[in-house]
Amino acid sequence: MLDPRGVRFTAAITSLVLVVVLVTGWGYLALAQAAVFAVTAASPSHGPYALLYRALVRRWLGPPAAAEPAAPVRFAQLVGLAFILVAAVGYLSGWAALGLGFTAAALAAAFLNAAFGLCLGCEVYLAARRVATGSSG
């Protein structure tokens, strides 16, 4: 189970990194963010931004009112990884439009999570589970 405030903090830092990638076109920064997505997908509570949250922010906030499951967050991180890897390929191969488009899409998703707590990847994960199990709610 994860602290939802930490998930939003992670999304905020990701948003900042993706803004820099979008503005500069730095393909290697996109690859660095891909590494962050990969580590966080493997273990959301041990990703670099989650560790930063726990070290710098959480102690001032106290325990969360509720926790959320890690599986949807893992899936969302994998989606982010796929998008930013395509973006990195675009930037590093000279296809700037590809890099811009995929970075912008990843940024939109990260920003929605950071600003509003709406995790698009998590929602896709939950919808896919409902379809797979045949339940409507």
Secondary structure, DSSP 8 states (H G I E B T S, - for coil): -B-HHHHHHHHHHHHHHHHHHHHH--HHHHHHHHHHHHHHHH-GGGSHHHHHHIIIIIHHH-S-S--B-HHHHHHHHHHHHHHHHHHHHHHHHT-HHHHHHHHHHHHHHHHHHHHH---HHHHHHHHHHHHHHT---
